[in-house]
Amino acid sequence: MPRYLLSVVAMDVYIKITSIYSHIELTVRRGIPIETRKVQKTGGSTYIISLPKQWADRVGIQTGSRVAIHAKPDGTLTIATMDTSTQSKRKRMDVTGCMGDALTRNLIAAYIAGYDIIELTGERILAEQKKVIRNVCHKLIGPEIIEENARNVLIQDLLNRDEVSIKKSVRRMFLISNSMHEEAMQALKSGETDLAMDVIQRDDEVDRLFLLISKQFRSVLRGARLIDTSKMNIDEYYDLRMVATSLERIADHALRIATVAQTLDYSIPDPIMELITTASQSSRKIVEGGIDALYGRDVELANRIIDSIDDMRIQINVLNAELLTIDSVEAAVALGSVADSIDRTADYGVNIAESAINLTIAIMEGDK
C-alpha cells in the first residue's frame, strides 16, 4: 500500500490519537456492538476523528506516527500502519517428513494466504522434496527460489501486485479456457494428438491464473490495495472470484475432452460428430455470452443466456441417445464423457451469467 494521506473534497483529513473519550459512543447495529466517534472540525476546514487507543497501543502508533489510508468505492476507509502496509509477510514452515501432494498443498496454501517470503526448513530437505518445491513454483505466478541448501529453501514472491489486474486475469482465463475447448473439439474430430497434448498443457496456465486471483481476493479481504481497488468494491471482487472458479472448471473439462481425443482409437461416425460439434458450439456460446454480460453489465443478455440452457439440454439428450447406438462400448463411454463435459461447460457458462446479474444489480444499487 503506498504512503499517502487522504484528501476529500479539498478538505484535509487528519487522524489523531487521544485518550479523551467523551465524544465516543457505543451503539448496537444488527446485534453487533459498534464503537462510534463524532467527527470534529478544527481550523475551519479540517475534520478530525480519534483512533481507538487500545488499537493504537497494540500496533505501536504514537504521536507523530504516519498511517496509510485507502478510500474504497463504497465510501469506507481502510487504515493501516505504514509498517503493516509495506512490509513483506513471511512464513516459516518445517517440511521434515512432508512429501508429495501434502507438500504441494501446503505450499499453495501459503501462497494463497499472501505470504511474500516462504522459508522451508528441515533436518534435511530431500531431493524429492526439492523437486516438488520447484514444480510448485513453476505452477504459480510470482514465487521464485532465491536461496537453497541442504536444510533450507527460501521462496520469494517477486510479482508486483500493483501491476496485476484481477479483471484482466479473469479475461485471460476466459480466452485460454475457451480456446482450449474449441481446440479439444478439433483434436477429437481430426485425431490430432499433438493438438490434444497442447490443450492439456495449457490447463496449467489457467490454474496459475486461478490461484493468483484467489490470492488477490484474499488480499483484498484483508484490506490490501491492488491496482483495481480504487475502481472496484468487494462485491465485484467476489463475483469475479466466482467467475474464475467457473472458468477453471471449464478448462478442466476441455482437458478431459482433449484426453479422450488423445487416447480414443475409434472413427467417430459423421452424424454423431456433427451432433457433438453442434452441442459444443452451443456450449461455448453460453460461456461467451456470460462473459459478455459480465463485462458489459448487461442483465438482459445474461437472462437470455440462462434461458438458452433449455435448448442446450435438448441437444445433449439427442446426442446421448445417439451414443447408445455405437457398436463399441469403450468408445460410447469415452464419448459419453465428452458429452458430459460439454453439458457441464454450459452449466458453468450459466453460472457466469448469474454472476453477471448479481454484480450488475449490486453496482446499480450502489450507484443510487
C-alpha positions in Angstrom: 0.0 0.0 0.0 1.5 3.4 -0.9 2.3 6.1 1.6 -0.3 8.8 1.2 -2.8 10.8 3.2 -6.4 11.1 2.1 -7.8 14.3 0.7 -11.6 14.6 0.4 -13.4 17.5 -1.4 -10.4 19.8 -1.0 -10.5 19.4 2.8 -7.6 17.7 4.6 -8.5 14.8 6.8 -6.1 14.1 9.7 -6.3 11.3 12.3 -5.1 11.9 15.9 -4.8 9.6 18.9 -6.5 10.7 22.0 -7.3 9.3 25.4 -10.3 11.6 25.8 -13.4 9.5 25.1 -16.1 12.0 25.9 -17.1 12.1 22.2 -17.1 8.2 21.8 -20.3 6.3 21.9 -21.1 2.6 21.8 -24.1 1.6 19.6 -25.5 -1.7 18.6 -26.3 -2.4 15.0 -28.0 -5.7 14.0 -26.9 -7.1 17.3 -23.2 -6.2 16.9 -21.7 -3.6 19.3 -20.1 -0.8 17.3 -17.9 1.9 18.7 -18.8 5.3 17.0 -16.9 8.6 17.1 -18.1 12.1 16.3 -16.3 14.0 13.6 -14.9 17.2 14.9 -13.9 20.3 13.0 -10.9 22.5 13.6 -9.3 25.3 11.7 -12.4 26.0 9.7 -11.9 23.2 7.2 -10.1 20.3 8.9 -12.1 17.3 10.1 -10.7 15.2 13.0 -11.7 11.8 14.5 -9.8 9.8 17.1 -8.3 6.4 16.8 -9.1 3.7 19.4 -6.3 4.0 21.9 -6.1 0.2 22.6 -5.7 -0.5 18.9 -3.1 2.3 18.6 -1.1 0.9 21.5 -1.3 -2.6 20.2 0.1 -1.8 16.7 2.7 0.7 18.0 1.2 4.0 16.9 2.5 7.0 18.8 2.3 10.8 18.4 3.8 11.6 15.0 3.3 8.2 13.5 2.0 8.0 10.0 -0.8 5.7 8.8 -1.8 4.6 5.4 -5.4 5.3 4.4 -7.2 3.8 1.5 -10.6 5.1 0.3 -12.9 2.4 -1.2 -15.6 2.9 -3.8 -18.3 2.1 -1.3 -17.3 5.0 0.9 -15.4 3.1 3.6 -11.8 3.8 4.7 -9.1 1.3 5.4 -6.4 2.4 7.9 -3.2 0.6 8.4 0.2 1.3 10.0 2.9 2.1 7.5 4.8 -1.0 8.6 1.9 -3.4 8.1 1.0 -1.8 4.8 4.5 -2.1 3.3 6.4 -4.9 5.0 6.7 -8.4 3.4 4.7 -11.2 5.0 7.0 -14.1 6.0 6.0 -17.7 6.7 8.4 -20.3 8.1 7.4 -24.0 7.5 9.1 -27.1 8.8 8.8 -29.7 5.9 10.5 -32.6 7.6 8.6 -35.7 6.5 6.2 -33.7 4.4 6.2 -35.2 0.9 4.4 -35.3 -2.4 0.9 -33.9 -2.6 0.8 -32.8 1.0 3.8 -30.6 0.5 2.3 -29.2 -2.7 -1.0 -28.4 -0.9 0.9 -26.7 2.0 3.0 -24.5 -0.4 -0.1 -23.5 -2.4 -2.0 -22.6 0.8 0.9 -20.4 1.9 0.9 -18.7 -1.5 -2.8 -18.0 -1.4 -2.6 -16.7 2.1 -0.4 -13.9 0.7 3.0 -14.7 2.1 5.7 -12.8 0.2 8.5 -14.9 1.6 8.2 -18.6 2.4 11.1 -20.2 4.3 11.2 -24.0 4.2 13.3 -25.8 6.8 14.0 -29.4 7.8 16.6 -31.7 9.2 17.4 -32.4 5.6 15.4 -31.3 2.6 15.4 -34.3 0.3 15.9 -34.2 -3.5 12.4 -35.5 -3.9 11.1 -32.6 -1.8 13.1 -30.0 -3.8 11.6 -31.4 -7.0 8.1 -30.8 -5.6 9.1 -27.3 -4.5 10.4 -26.4 -7.9 7.3 -27.8 -9.6 5.0 -25.8 -7.4 7.0 -22.6 -8.0 6.7 -23.3 -11.7 2.9 -23.6 -11.4 2.5 -20.3 -9.5 2.8 -16.8 -10.8 5.5 -14.8 -8.8 7.3 -17.2 -6.4 10.9 -18.0 -7.2 13.5 -19.9 -5.3 16.2 -17.4 -4.3 18.2 -19.5 -1.8 18.7 -23.2 -1.4 20.8 -25.5 0.7 20.5 -28.9 2.4 18.3 -27.6 5.2 16.7 -24.5 3.9 14.8 -23.3 0.8 13.8 -19.7 0.6 11.0 -18.7 -1.8 10.1 -15.1 -2.6 7.1 -13.8 -4.4 8.6 -11.4 -7.0 5.3 -10.3 -8.5 4.5 -6.7 -8.3 0.8 -6.8 -7.1 0.2 -3.2 -8.3 0.7 -4.4 -11.9 -1.8 -7.2 -11.9 -5.5 -6.6 -12.6 -8.0 -9.1 -11.5 -10.3 -8.1 -14.4 -7.6 -8.8 -16.9 -6.7 -12.1 -15.2 -10.2 -13.3 -15.4 -10.4 -12.2 -19.1 -7.2 -14.1 -19.8 -8.6 -17.2 -18.1 -11.7 -17.0 -20.4 -9.6 -16.6 -23.5 -7.4 -19.6 -22.7 -10.2 -21.9 -21.5 -12.5 -21.0 -24.4 -9.7 -21.8 -26.9 -8.9 -25.0 -25.1 -12.4 -26.2 -25.5 -12.5 -25.3 -29.2 -9.2 -26.9 -30.0 -10.0 -30.0 -27.9 -13.0 -30.5 -30.2 -10.8 -30.0 -33.3 -8.5 -32.7 -31.9 -11.4 -35.0 -31.3 -12.7 -34.5 -34.9 -9.3 -34.7 -36.7 -7.5 -37.1 -34.4 -4.5 -34.7 -34.0 -2.8 -36.0 -30.8 -0.3 -33.1 -30.8 -3.2 -30.6 -30.7 -4.8 -32.5 -27.8 -1.5 -32.5 -25.9 -1.2 -28.7 -26.4 -4.7 -28.3 -24.9 -3.7 -30.5 -21.9 -0.6 -28.5 -21.2 -2.4 -25.1 -21.3 -4.5 -26.2 -18.4 -1.5 -25.3 -16.1 -1.7 -21.7 -17.3 -5.4 -21.5 -16.3 -4.6 -23.0 -12.9 -1.8 -20.4 -12.4 -4.2 -17.5 -13.1 -6.9 -19.0 -10.9 -4.5 -19.3 -7.9 -3.3 -15.8 -8.5 -6.9 -14.5 -8.4 -7.6 -16.5 -5.3 -4.5 -14.9 -3.7 -5.6 -11.4 -4.8 -9.1 -11.9 -3.4 -7.8 -12.8 0.0 -5.5 -9.8 0.0 -8.4 -7.5 -0.8 -10.4 -9.1 2.1 -7.6 -8.1 4.4 -7.7 -4.6 3.1 -4.7 -4.7 0.7 -4.7 -2.1 -2.0 -4.4 -3.6 -5.5 -4.5 -2.0 -9.0 -8.3 -2.4 -9.2 -9.3 -1.4 -5.7 -9.8 2.3 -6.5 -12.5 1.3 -9.0 -14.0 -1.8 -7.6 -15.8 -2.7 -4.4 -15.7 -6.1 -2.6 -18.8 -7.3 -4.3 -17.1 -7.0 -7.7 -14.1 -8.8 -6.4 -16.2 -11.6 -5.0 -18.2 -12.1 -8.2 -15.0 -12.1 -10.3 -13.6 -14.7 -8.0 -16.7 -16.9 -8.5 -16.4 -16.4 -12.3 -12.7 -17.5 -12.1 -13.8 -20.7 -10.4 -16.2 -21.5 -13.2 -13.6 -20.8 -15.9 -11.1 -23.1 -14.1 -13.7 -25.8 -14.2 -14.3 -25.1 -17.9 -10.6 -25.6 -18.6 -10.7 -28.9 -16.7 -13.5 -30.2 -18.9 -11.6 -29.0 -22.0 -8.7 -31.1 -20.7 -11.0 -34.0 -20.2 -12.2 -33.8 -23.9 -8.6 -33.5 -25.1 -7.6 -36.6 -23.1 -10.3 -38.5 -24.9 -9.2 -37.1 -28.2 -5.6 -38.2 -27.5 -6.5 -41.8 -26.4 -9.6 -42.7 -28.4 -8.9 -45.3 -31.1 -12.2 -45.1 -32.9 -13.5 -43.5 -36.0 -16.5 -41.4 -34.9 -19.4 -41.6 -37.3 -20.1 -38.3 -39.1 -23.7 -37.9 -37.8 -22.5 -38.3 -34.2 -19.5 -36.0 -34.7 -21.9 -33.4 -36.1 -24.1 -33.6 -33.0 -21.0 -33.3 -30.8 -19.8 -30.3 -32.7 -23.2 -28.5 -32.6 -23.6 -29.1 -28.9 -20.0 -27.9 -28.3 -20.7 -24.7 -30.2 -23.9 -24.0 -28.3 -22.0 -24.6 -25.0 -19.2 -22.2 -25.9 -21.8 -19.5 -27.0 -23.3 -19.7 -23.5 -19.9 -19.2 -21.9 -19.0 -16.3 -24.3 -22.4 -14.7 -23.7 -22.0 -15.0 -19.9 -18.6 -13.2 -20.2 -20.0 -10.5 -22.5 -22.9 -9.9 -20.0 -20.4 -9.7 -17.1 -18.0 -7.2 -18.6 -20.9 -5.3 -20.4 -23.0 -5.3 -17.2 -25.9 -6.5 -19.4 -28.7 -8.1 -17.3 -30.9 -8.6 -20.3 -28.2 -10.6 -22.2 -27.4 -12.6 -19.1 -31.0 -13.7 -18.7 -31.2 -14.7 -22.4 -28.1 -16.8 -21.9 -29.6 -18.5 -18.9 -32.8 -19.2 -20.7 -30.9 -20.8 -23.7 -29.8 -23.7 -21.5 -33.1 -25.5 -22.2 -32.2 -25.7 -25.9 -28.8 -26.9 -25.0 -30.3 -29.7 -22.8 -32.3 -30.9 -25.9 -29.1 -31.2 -27.9 -27.3 -33.1 -25.2 -30.2 -35.5 -24.8 -30.3 -36.2 -28.6 -26.5 -36.8 -28.5 -26.7 -39.2 -25.6 -29.4 -41.2 -27.3 -27.2 -41.5 -30.5 -24.2 -42.6 -28.5 -26.2 -45.6 -27.4 -26.1 -46.9 -31.0 -22.3 -47.0 -31.1 -21.1 -50.6 -31.5 -18.0 -50.0 -29.3 -18.7 -49.9 -25.6 -15.3 -48.2 -24.9 -16.0 -45.5 -27.5 -19.5 -45.0 -26.2 -18.3 -44.4 -22.7 -15.5 -42.1 -23.8 -17.8 -40.0 -26.0 -20.3 -40.0 -23.2 -17.7 -38.3 -21.0 -17.2 -35.7 -23.8 -21.0 -35.1 -23.9 -21.0 -34.7 -20.1 -18.1 -32.2 -20.3 -19.9 -30.1 -23.0 -23.0 -30.1 -20.8 -21.1 -29.1 -17.7 -19.3 -26.3 -19.6 -22.7 -24.8 -20.5 -23.7 -25.0 -16.8 -20.6 -23.1 -15.8 -21.5 -20.5 -18.5 -24.9 -20.1 -16.8 -23.1 -19.6 -13.5 -21.1 -16.8 -15.1 -24.3 -15.2 -16.4 -25.8 -15.4 -13.0 -22.7 -13.7 -11.5 -23.1 -11.0 -14.2 -26.7 -10.3 -13.0 -25.6 -10.3 -9.3 -22.8 -7.9 -10.0 -24.7 -5.6 -12.2 -27.6 -5.3 -9.8 -25.2 -4.7 -6.9 -23.4 -2.0 -8.8 -26.7 -0.3 -9.9 -27.9 -0.3 -6.3 -24.6 1.2 -5.1 -24.9 4.0 -7.7 -28.2 5.2 -6.4 
